[in-house]
Amino acid sequence: MPKPSRSRVKACESCQLVSGTLYRAVVDASGKWKLVCPVCRAKVESQPFYRYGGTWKADKRH
Ligand SMILES: [Zn+2]
């Protein structure tokens, strides 16, 4: 039986770019956790407030 190949994608909570891979990270001084794309993460990873909490992937199997 064929499975639907619909991919689960999410948008970056900072720039709204839809990405198959997002990072859970703190990307501003508010200290709030967000799901952000690799571009936004790269912009802030040298900042003192930056924290990394994991990777989210659209093709993750369960
Ligand atoms: Zn982004």
N, CA, C, O and the ligand as a Tripos MOL2 file, in Angstrom:
@<TRIPOS>MOLECULE
protein
  249   247    63     0     0
PROTEIN
NO_CHARGES

@<TRIPOS>ATOM
      1 N           0.8380   -1.2060    0.0000 N.3       1 MET1
      2 CA          0.0000    0.0000    0.0000 C.3       1 MET1
      3 C           0.8740    1.2580    0.0000 C.2       1 MET1
      4 O           1.7340    1.4140    0.8670 O.2       1 MET1
      5 N           0.6590    2.1490   -0.9610 N.am      2 PRO2
      6 CA          1.5200    3.3420   -1.0180 C.3       2 PRO2
      7 C           1.2450    4.2970    0.1340 C.2       2 PRO2
      8 O           0.1020    4.5200    0.5340 O.2       2 PRO2
      9 N           2.3110    4.8390    0.6400 N.am      3 LYS3
     10 CA          2.1610    5.8210    1.7190 C.3       3 LYS3
     11 C           2.1700    7.2250    1.1390 C.2       3 LYS3
     12 O           2.8680    7.4800    0.1570 O.2       3 LYS3
     13 N           1.4250    8.1180    1.7150 N.am      4 PRO4
     14 CA          1.5060    9.5090    1.2420 C.3       4 PRO4
     15 C           2.8960   10.0670    1.5310 C.2       4 PRO4
     16 O           3.4080    9.9290    2.6420 O.2       4 PRO4
     17 N           3.4940   10.6880    0.5430 N.am      5 SER5
     18 CA          4.8530   11.2000    0.7330 C.3       5 SER5
     19 C           4.8540   12.6890    1.0600 C.2       5 SER5
     20 O           5.7610   13.4310    0.6830 O.2       5 SER5
     21 N           3.8290   13.0900    1.7610 N.am      6 ARG6
     22 CA          3.7280   14.4890    2.1770 C.3       6 ARG6
     23 C           4.8400   14.7840    3.1850 C.2       6 ARG6
     24 O           4.9580   14.0920    4.1950 O.2       6 ARG6
     25 N           5.6280   15.7720    2.9260 N.am      7 SER7
     26 CA          6.6820   16.0840    3.8870 C.3       7 SER7
     27 C           6.2000   17.1120    4.8890 C.2       7 SER7
     28 O           5.5050   18.0710    4.5520 O.2       7 SER7
     29 N           6.5820   16.8840    6.1030 N.am      8 ARG8
     30 CA          6.2420   17.8030    7.1790 C.3       8 ARG8
     31 C           7.3070   18.8830    7.2190 C.2       8 ARG8
     32 O           8.4520   18.6150    7.5830 O.2       8 ARG8
     33 N           6.9510   20.0640    6.8610 N.am      9 VAL9
     34 CA          7.9400   21.1350    6.9620 C.3       9 VAL9
     35 C           7.4120   22.2180    7.8760 C.2       9 VAL9
     36 O           6.2040   22.3740    8.0530 O.2       9 VAL9
     37 N           8.3210   22.9500    8.4410 N.am     10 LYS10
     38 CA          7.9610   24.0510    9.3230 C.3      10 LYS10
     39 C           8.7000   25.2900    8.8710 C.2      10 LYS10
     40 O           9.6980   25.2200    8.1550 O.2      10 LYS10
     41 N           8.1860   26.4210    9.3040 N.am     11 ALA11
     42 CA          8.8370   27.6820    8.9600 C.3      11 ALA11
     43 C           9.6810   28.1760   10.1270 C.2      11 ALA11
     44 O           9.3460   27.9850   11.2960 O.2      11 ALA11
     45 N          10.7720   28.8080    9.7720 N.am     12 CYS12
     46 CA         11.6250   29.4640   10.7620 C.3      12 CYS12
     47 C          10.8040   30.4880   11.5370 C.2      12 CYS12
     48 O          10.0470   31.2520   10.9380 O.2      12 CYS12
     49 N          10.9420   30.5120   12.8440 N.am     13 GLU13
     50 CA         10.1640   31.4590   13.6470 C.3      13 GLU13
     51 C          10.7940   32.8490   13.6530 C.2      13 GLU13
     52 O          10.2320   33.7850   14.2230 O.2      13 GLU13
     53 N          11.9360   32.9810   13.0330 N.am     14 SER14
     54 CA         12.5890   34.2860   12.9770 C.3      14 SER14
     55 C          12.3920   34.9640   11.6180 C.2      14 SER14
     56 O          12.0260   36.1370   11.5580 O.2      14 SER14
     57 N          12.6330   34.2250   10.5240 N.am     15 CYS15
     58 CA         12.5280   34.8300    9.1920 C.3      15 CYS15
     59 C          11.4190   34.2260    8.3280 C.2      15 CYS15
     60 O          11.2040   34.6640    7.1970 O.2      15 CYS15
     61 N          10.7170   33.2240    8.8560 N.am     16 GLN16
     62 CA          9.5840   32.5660    8.1810 C.3      16 GLN16
     63 C           9.9750   31.7100    6.9830 C.2      16 GLN16
     64 O           9.1010   31.2390    6.2560 O.2      16 GLN16
     65 N          11.2480   31.5050    6.7670 N.am     17 LEU17
     66 CA         11.6840   30.6210    5.7030 C.3      17 LEU17
     67 C          11.2850   29.1850    6.0290 C.2      17 LEU17
     68 O          11.5050   28.7110    7.1430 O.2      17 LEU17
     69 N          10.7030   28.5030    5.0610 N.am     18 VAL18
     70 CA         10.3350   27.1060    5.2720 C.3      18 VAL18
     71 C          11.5600   26.2340    5.0310 C.2      18 VAL18
     72 O          12.2090   26.3250    3.9890 O.2      18 VAL18
     73 N          11.8620   25.4020    5.9950 N.am     19 SER19
     74 CA         13.0700   24.5990    5.9020 C.3      19 SER19
     75 C          12.8200   23.1850    6.4050 C.2      19 SER19
     76 O          12.0360   22.9770    7.3310 O.2      19 SER19
     77 N          13.4760   22.2330    5.8030 N.am     20 GLY20
     78 CA         13.3530   20.8480    6.2410 C.3      20 GLY20
     79 C          14.1510   20.5600    7.5000 C.2      20 GLY20
     80 O          13.9440   19.5420    8.1590 O.2      20 GLY20
     81 N          15.0470   21.4470    7.8240 N.am     21 THR21
     82 CA         15.8350   21.3100    9.0390 C.3      21 THR21
     83 C          15.7890   22.6140    9.8080 C.2      21 THR21
     84 O          16.0990   23.6750    9.2670 O.2      21 THR21
     85 N          15.4030   22.5340   11.0670 N.am     22 LEU22
     86 CA         15.3750   23.7290   11.9060 C.3      22 LEU22
     87 C          16.1060   23.4040   13.2050 C.2      22 LEU22
     88 O          16.2320   22.2430   13.5930 O.2      22 LEU22
     89 N          16.5800   24.4480   13.8630 N.am     23 TYR23
     90 CA         17.2800   24.2580   15.1260 C.3      23 TYR23
     91 C          16.5010   24.9050   16.2490 C.2      23 TYR23
     92 O          16.0160   26.0290   16.1190 O.2      23 TYR23
     93 N          16.3850   24.1880   17.3470 N.am     24 ARG24
     94 CA         15.7970   24.7870   18.5350 C.3      24 ARG24
     95 C          16.9090   25.5650   19.2200 C.2      24 ARG24
     96 O          17.9120   24.9950   19.6490 O.2      24 ARG24
     97 N          16.7180   26.8680   19.3160 N.am     25 ALA25
     98 CA         17.7930   27.6890   19.8450 C.3      25 ALA25
     99 C          17.2540   28.9900   20.4190 C.2      25 ALA25
    100 O          16.1530   29.4260   20.0840 O.2      25 ALA25
    101 N          18.0450   29.5980   21.2850 N.am     26 VAL26
    102 CA         17.7580   30.9510   21.7500 C.3      26 VAL26
    103 C          18.5060   31.8980   20.8200 C.2      26 VAL26
    104 O          19.7330   31.8540   20.7340 O.2      26 VAL26
    105 N          17.7620   32.7520   20.1270 N.am     27 VAL27
    106 CA         18.3860   33.5800   19.0880 C.3      27 VAL27
    107 C          18.3000   35.0700   19.3680 C.2      27 VAL27
    108 O          18.7110   35.8830   18.5400 O.2      27 VAL27
    109 N          17.7710   35.4340   20.5230 N.am     28 ASP28
    110 CA         17.8050   36.8580   20.8810 C.3      28 ASP28
    111 C          17.8690   37.0000   22.4000 C.2      28 ASP28
    112 O          17.8180   36.0150   23.1370 O.2      28 ASP28
    113 N          17.9820   38.2410   22.8440 N.am     29 ALA29
    114 CA         18.2240   38.4850   24.2600 C.3      29 ALA29
    115 C          17.0250   38.1810   25.1470 C.2      29 ALA29
    116 O          17.1390   38.2360   26.3720 O.2      29 ALA29
    117 N          15.8720   37.8590   24.5510 N.am     30 SER30
    118 CA         14.6950   37.5070   25.3480 C.3      30 SER30
    119 C          14.8750   36.1820   26.0760 C.2      30 SER30
    120 O          14.2010   35.9090   27.0700 O.2      30 SER30
    121 N          15.7920   35.3630   25.5700 N.am     31 GLY31
    122 CA         16.0290   34.0710   26.1790 C.3      31 GLY31
    123 C          14.9840   33.0260   25.8350 C.2      31 GLY31
    124 O          14.9960   31.9350   26.4060 O.2      31 GLY31
    125 N          14.0780   33.3350   24.9090 N.am     32 LYS32
    126 CA         13.0330   32.3850   24.5180 C.3      32 LYS32
    127 C          13.5420   31.4050   23.4760 C.2      32 LYS32
    128 O          14.3150   31.7600   22.5860 O.2      32 LYS32
    129 N          13.0880   30.1520   23.6070 N.am     33 TRP33
    130 CA         13.4540   29.1260   22.6330 C.3      33 TRP33
    131 C          12.6110   29.2780   21.3830 C.2      33 TRP33
    132 O          11.3960   29.4590   21.4570 O.2      33 TRP33
    133 N          13.2640   29.2040   20.2370 N.am     34 LYS34
    134 CA         12.5740   29.2670   18.9570 C.3      34 LYS34
    135 C          13.1190   28.1810   18.0400 C.2      34 LYS34
    136 O          14.2140   27.6540   18.2370 O.2      34 LYS34
    137 N          12.3030   27.8630   17.0170 N.am     35 LEU35
    138 CA         12.7880   26.9870   15.9480 C.3      35 LEU35
    139 C          13.2550   27.8830   14.8210 C.2      35 LEU35
    140 O          12.4580   28.6230   14.2440 O.2      35 LEU35
    141 N          14.5150   27.8260   14.5050 N.am     36 VAL36
    142 CA         15.0580   28.7120   13.4730 C.3      36 VAL36
    143 C          15.8000   27.9280   12.3970 C.2      36 VAL36
    144 O          16.2670   26.8110   12.6200 O.2      36 VAL36
    145 N          15.8920   28.5520   11.2190 N.am     37 CYS37
    146 CA         16.5540   27.9130   10.0940 C.3      37 CYS37
    147 C          18.0820   28.0130   10.2540 C.2      37 CYS37
    148 O          18.5710   28.7740   11.0890 O.2      37 CYS37
    149 N          18.8240   27.2480    9.4570 N.am     38 PRO38
    150 CA         20.2900   27.2910    9.5570 C.3      38 PRO38
    151 C          20.8740   28.6840    9.3460 C.2      38 PRO38
    152 O          21.9030   29.0190    9.9330 O.2      38 PRO38
    153 N          20.2200   29.5060    8.5040 N.am     39 VAL39
    154 CA         20.7270   30.8600    8.2500 C.3      39 VAL39
    155 C          20.6460   31.7160    9.5100 C.2      39 VAL39
    156 O          21.6090   32.3800    9.8930 O.2      39 VAL39
    157 N          19.4710   31.6860   10.1480 N.am     40 CYS40
    158 CA         19.3020   32.4850   11.3650 C.3      40 CYS40
    159 C          20.2020   31.9890   12.4860 C.2      40 CYS40
    160 O          20.7300   32.7830   13.2650 O.2      40 CYS40
    161 N          20.3720   30.6980   12.5650 N.am     41 ARG41
    162 CA         21.2500   30.1470   13.5940 C.3      41 ARG41
    163 C          22.6910   30.6130   13.3770 C.2      41 ARG41
    164 O          23.3870   30.9910   14.3190 O.2      41 ARG41
    165 N          23.1240   30.5760   12.1050 N.am     42 ALA42
    166 CA         24.4980   30.9730   11.8000 C.3      42 ALA42
    167 C          24.7450   32.4420   12.1540 C.2      42 ALA42
    168 O          25.8500   32.8280   12.5350 O.2      42 ALA42
    169 N          23.6770   33.2600   12.0160 N.am     43 LYS43
    170 CA         23.8310   34.6860   12.3100 C.3      43 LYS43
    171 C          24.0770   34.9590   13.7770 C.2      43 LYS43
    172 O          24.7550   35.9250   14.1260 O.2      43 LYS43
    173 N          23.5270   34.1080   14.6490 N.am     44 VAL44
    174 CA         23.5750   34.4170   16.0770 C.3      44 VAL44
    175 C          24.4450   33.4770   16.8990 C.2      44 VAL44
    176 O          24.5870   33.6660   18.1070 O.2      44 VAL44
    177 N          25.0290   32.4650   16.2600 N.am     45 GLU45
    178 CA         25.7070   31.4680   17.0830 C.3      45 GLU45
    179 C          26.9550   31.9730   17.7980 C.2      45 GLU45
    180 O          27.4770   31.3060   18.6900 O.2      45 GLU45
    181 N          27.4290   33.1450   17.4080 N.am     46 SER46
    182 CA         28.5650   33.7050   18.1350 C.3      46 SER46
    183 C          28.1280   34.6900   19.2240 C.2      46 SER46
    184 O          28.9600   35.2450   19.9420 O.2      46 SER46
    185 N          26.8160   34.8980   19.3360 N.am     47 GLN47
    186 CA         26.3110   35.8540   20.3200 C.3      47 GLN47
    187 C          26.2500   35.2340   21.7250 C.2      47 GLN47
    188 O          26.0700   34.0240   21.8660 O.2      47 GLN47
    189 N          26.4010   36.0620   22.7510 N.am     48 PRO48
    190 CA         26.4010   35.5090   24.1220 C.3      48 PRO48
    191 C          25.0770   34.8940   24.5470 C.2      48 PRO48
    192 O          25.0560   33.9990   25.3920 O.2      48 PRO48
    193 N          23.9740   35.3610   23.9760 N.am     49 PHE49
    194 CA         22.6630   34.8160   24.3690 C.3      49 PHE49
    195 C          22.3200   33.5150   23.6570 C.2      49 PHE49
    196 O          21.3580   32.8360   24.0180 O.2      49 PHE49
    197 N          23.1110   33.1700   22.6430 N.am     50 TYR50
    198 CA         22.7860   31.9880   21.8450 C.3      50 TYR50
    199 C          22.8940   30.6980   22.6540 C.2      50 TYR50
    200 O          23.8880   30.4480   23.3350 O.2      50 TYR50
    201 N          21.8430   29.8900   22.5580 N.am     51 ARG51
    202 CA         21.8820   28.5510   23.1450 C.3      51 ARG51
    203 C          21.2970   27.5760   22.1380 C.2      51 ARG51
    204 O          20.3770   27.9090   21.3910 O.2      51 ARG51
    205 N          21.8300   26.3940   22.1310 N.am     52 TYR52
    206 CA         21.3770   25.3720   21.1850 C.3      52 TYR52
    207 C          20.6700   24.2470   21.9320 C.2      52 TYR52
    208 O          21.1820   23.7250   22.9230 O.2      52 TYR52
    209 N          19.4850   23.8830   21.4410 N.am     53 GLY53
    210 CA         18.7040   22.8850   22.1690 C.3      53 GLY53
    211 C          18.3300   21.6600   21.3770 C.2      53 GLY53
    212 O          17.6040   20.8030   21.8800 O.2      53 GLY53
    213 N          18.8110   21.5490   20.1330 N.am     54 GLY54
    214 CA         18.4840   20.3500   19.3630 C.3      54 GLY54
    215 C          18.1560   20.6730   17.9270 C.2      54 GLY54
    216 O          17.9940   21.8340   17.5530 O.2      54 GLY54
    217 N          18.0610   19.6290   17.1290 N.am     55 THR55
    218 CA         17.7770   19.7840   15.7110 C.3      55 THR55
    219 C          16.4370   19.1310   15.3970 C.2      55 THR55
    220 O          16.1440   18.0340   15.8710 O.2      55 THR55
    221 N          15.6300   19.8150   14.5950 N.am     56 TRP56
    222 CA         14.3520   19.2670   14.1350 C.3      56 TRP56
    223 C          14.4600   18.9910   12.6570 C.2      56 TRP56
    224 O          14.8670   19.8540   11.8800 O.2      56 TRP56
    225 N          14.0870   17.7650   12.2660 N.am     57 LYS57
    226 CA         14.1480   17.4160   10.8500 C.3      57 LYS57
    227 C          12.7850   16.9650   10.3490 C.2      57 LYS57
    228 O          12.0760   16.2160   11.0220 O.2      57 LYS57
    229 N          12.4290   17.4330    9.1560 N.am     58 ALA58
    230 CA         11.1250   17.1160    8.5770 C.3      58 ALA58
    231 C          10.9730   15.6350    8.2840 C.2      58 ALA58
    232 O           9.8660   15.1000    8.3330 O.2      58 ALA58
    233 N          12.0800   14.9700    7.9780 N.am     59 ASP59
    234 CA         11.9710   13.5660    7.5640 C.3      59 ASP59
    235 C          12.2000   12.5780    8.7080 C.2      59 ASP59
    236 O          12.4330   11.3890    8.4900 O.2      59 ASP59
    237 N          12.1280   13.0960    9.9130 N.am     60 LYS60
    238 CA         12.3300   12.2460   11.0680 C.3      60 LYS60
    239 C          11.2810   11.1190   11.0900 C.2      60 LYS60
    240 O          10.0900   11.3680   10.9040 O.2      60 LYS60
    241 N          11.7220    9.9260   11.3100 N.am     61 ARG61
    242 CA         10.7860    8.8000   11.3660 C.3      61 ARG61
    243 C          10.3660    8.5460   12.7860 C.2      61 ARG61
    244 O          11.1040    8.8170   13.7330 O.2      61 ARG61
    245 N           9.1520    8.0130   12.9240 N.am     62 HIS62
    246 CA          8.6930    7.7210   14.2680 C.3      62 HIS62
    247 C           8.1800    6.2910   14.3790 C.2      62 HIS62
    248 O           7.7500    5.8720   15.4540 O.2      62 HIS62
    249 ZN         15.3840   31.9510    9.6200 Zn       63 ZN63
@<TRIPOS>BOND
     1     1     2 1
     2     2     3 1
     3     3     4 2
     4     3     5 am
     5     5     6 1
     6     6     7 1
     7     7     8 2
     8     7     9 am
     9     9    10 1
    10    10    11 1
    11    11    12 2
    12    11    13 am
    13    13    14 1
    14    14    15 1
    15    15    16 2
    16    15    17 am
    17    17    18 1
    18    18    19 1
    19    19    20 2
    20    19    21 am
    21    21    22 1
    22    22    23 1
    23    23    24 2
    24    23    25 am
    25    25    26 1
    26    26    27 1
    27    27    28 2
    28    27    29 am
    29    29    30 1
    30    30    31 1
    31    31    32 2
    32    31    33 am
    33    33    34 1
    34    34    35 1
    35    35    36 2
    36    35    37 am
    37    37    38 1
    38    38    39 1
    39    39    40 2
    40    39    41 am
    41    41    42 1
    42    42    43 1
    43    43    44 2
    44    43    45 am
    45    45    46 1
    46    46    47 1
    47    47    48 2
    48    47    49 am
    49    49    50 1
    50    50    51 1
    51    51    52 2
    52    51    53 am
    53    53    54 1
    54    54    55 1
    55    55    56 2
    56    55    57 am
    57    57    58 1
    58    58    59 1
    59    59    60 2
    60    59    61 am
    61    61    62 1
    62    62    63 1
    63    63    64 2
    64    63    65 am
    65    65    66 1
    66    66    67 1
    67    67    68 2
    68    67    69 am
    69    69    70 1
    70    70    71 1
    71    71    72 2
    72    71    73 am
    73    73    74 1
    74    74    75 1
    75    75    76 2
    76    75    77 am
    77    77    78 1
    78    78    79 1
    79    79    80 2
    80    79    81 am
    81    81    82 1
    82    82    83 1
    83    83    84 2
    84    83    85 am
    85    85    86 1
    86    86    87 1
    87    87    88 2
    88    87    89 am
    89    89    90 1
    90    90    91 1
    91    91    92 2
    92    91    93 am
    93    93    94 1
    94    94    95 1
    95    95    96 2
    96    95    97 am
    97    97    98 1
    98    98    99 1
    99    99   100 2
   100    99   101 am
   101   101   102 1
   102   102   103 1
   103   103   104 2
   104   103   105 am
   105   105   106 1
   106   106   107 1
   107   107   108 2
   108   107   109 am
   109   109   110 1
   110   110   111 1
   111   111   112 2
   112   111   113 am
   113   113   114 1
   114   114   115 1
   115   115   116 2
   116   115   117 am
   117   117   118 1
   118   118   119 1
   119   119   120 2
   120   119   121 am
   121   121   122 1
   122   122   123 1
   123   123   124 2
   124   123   125 am
   125   125   126 1
   126   126   127 1
   127   127   128 2
   128   127   129 am
   129   129   130 1
   130   130   131 1
   131   131   132 2
   132   131   133 am
   133   133   134 1
   134   134   135 1
   135   135   136 2
   136   135   137 am
   137   137   138 1
   138   138   139 1
   139   139   140 2
   140   139   141 am
   141   141   142 1
   142   142   143 1
   143   143   144 2
   144   143   145 am
   145   145   146 1
   146   146   147 1
   147   147   148 2
   148   147   149 am
   149   149   150 1
   150   150   151 1
   151   151   152 2
   152   151   153 am
   153   153   154 1
   154   154   155 1
   155   155   156 2
   156   155   157 am
   157   157   158 1
   158   158   159 1
   159   159   160 2
   160   159   161 am
   161   161   162 1
   162   162   163 1
   163   163   164 2
   164   163   165 am
   165   165   166 1
   166   166   167 1
   167   167   168 2
   168   167   169 am
   169   169   170 1
   170   170   171 1
   171   171   172 2
   172   171   173 am
   173   173   174 1
   174   174   175 1
   175   175   176 2
   176   175   177 am
   177   177   178 1
   178   178   179 1
   179   179   180 2
   180   179   181 am
   181   181   182 1
   182   182   183 1
   183   183   184 2
   184   183   185 am
   185   185   186 1
   186   186   187 1
   187   187   188 2
   188   187   189 am
   189   189   190 1
   190   190   191 1
   191   191   192 2
   192   191   193 am
   193   193   194 1
   194   194   195 1
   195   195   196 2
   196   195   197 am
   197   197   198 1
   198   198   199 1
   199   199   200 2
   200   199   201 am
   201   201   202 1
   202   202   203 1
   203   203   204 2
   204   203   205 am
   205   205   206 1
   206   206   207 1
   207   207   208 2
   208   207   209 am
   209   209   210 1
   210   210   211 1
   211   211   212 2
   212   211   213 am
   213   213   214 1
   214   214   215 1
   215   215   216 2
   216   215   217 am
   217   217   218 1
   218   218   219 1
   219   219   220 2
   220   219   221 am
   221   221   222 1
   222   222   223 1
   223   223   224 2
   224   223   225 am
   225   225   226 1
   226   226   227 1
   227   227   228 2
   228   227   229 am
   229   229   230 1
   230   230   231 1
   231   231   232 2
   232   231   233 am
   233   233   234 1
   234   234   235 1
   235   235   236 2
   236   235   237 am
   237   237   238 1
   238   238   239 1
   239   239   240 2
   240   239   241 am
   241   241   242 1
   242   242   243 1
   243   243   244 2
   244   243   245 am
   245   245   246 1
   246   246   247 1
   247   247   248 2
@<TRIPOS>SUBSTRUCTURE
     1 MET1         2 RESIDUE 1 A MET
     2 PRO2         6 RESIDUE 1 A PRO
     3 LYS3        10 RESIDUE 1 A LYS
     4 PRO4        14 RESIDUE 1 A PRO
     5 SER5        18 RESIDUE 1 A SER
     6 ARG6        22 RESIDUE 1 A ARG
     7 SER7        26 RESIDUE 1 A SER
     8 ARG8        30 RESIDUE 1 A ARG
     9 VAL9        34 RESIDUE 1 A VAL
    10 LYS10       38 RESIDUE 1 A LYS
    11 ALA11       42 RESIDUE 1 A ALA
    12 CYS12       46 RESIDUE 1 A CYS
    13 GLU13       50 RESIDUE 1 A GLU
    14 SER14       54 RESIDUE 1 A SER
    15 CYS15       58 RESIDUE 1 A CYS
    16 GLN16       62 RESIDUE 1 A GLN
    17 LEU17       66 RESIDUE 1 A LEU
    18 VAL18       70 RESIDUE 1 A VAL
    19 SER19       74 RESIDUE 1 A SER
    20 GLY20       78 RESIDUE 1 A GLY
    21 THR21       82 RESIDUE 1 A THR
    22 LEU22       86 RESIDUE 1 A LEU
    23 TYR23       90 RESIDUE 1 A TYR
    24 ARG24       94 RESIDUE 1 A ARG
    25 ALA25       98 RESIDUE 1 A ALA
    26 VAL26      102 RESIDUE 1 A VAL
    27 VAL27      106 RESIDUE 1 A VAL
    28 ASP28      110 RESIDUE 1 A ASP
    29 ALA29      114 RESIDUE 1 A ALA
    30 SER30      118 RESIDUE 1 A SER
    31 GLY31      122 RESIDUE 1 A GLY
    32 LYS32      126 RESIDUE 1 A LYS
    33 TRP33      130 RESIDUE 1 A TRP
    34 LYS34      134 RESIDUE 1 A LYS
    35 LEU35      138 RESIDUE 1 A LEU
    36 VAL36      142 RESIDUE 1 A VAL
    37 CYS37      146 RESIDUE 1 A CYS
    38 PRO38      150 RESIDUE 1 A PRO
    39 VAL39      154 RESIDUE 1 A VAL
    40 CYS40      158 RESIDUE 1 A CYS
    41 ARG41      162 RESIDUE 1 A ARG
    42 ALA42      166 RESIDUE 1 A ALA
    43 LYS43      170 RESIDUE 1 A LYS
    44 VAL44      174 RESIDUE 1 A VAL
    45 GLU45      178 RESIDUE 1 A GLU
    46 SER46      182 RESIDUE 1 A SER
    47 GLN47      186 RESIDUE 1 A GLN
    48 PRO48      190 RESIDUE 1 A PRO
    49 PHE49      194 RESIDUE 1 A PHE
    50 TYR50      198 RESIDUE 1 A TYR
    51 ARG51      202 RESIDUE 1 A ARG
    52 TYR52      206 RESIDUE 1 A TYR
    53 GLY53      210 RESIDUE 1 A GLY
    54 GLY54      214 RESIDUE 1 A GLY
    55 THR55      218 RESIDUE 1 A THR
    56 TRP56      222 RESIDUE 1 A TRP
    57 LYS57      226 RESIDUE 1 A LYS
    58 ALA58      230 RESIDUE 1 A ALA
    59 ASP59      234 RESIDUE 1 A ASP
    60 LYS60      238 RESIDUE 1 A LYS
    61 ARG61      242 RESIDUE 1 A ARG
    62 HIS62      246 RESIDUE 1 A HIS
    63 ZN63       249 GROUP 0 **** ****
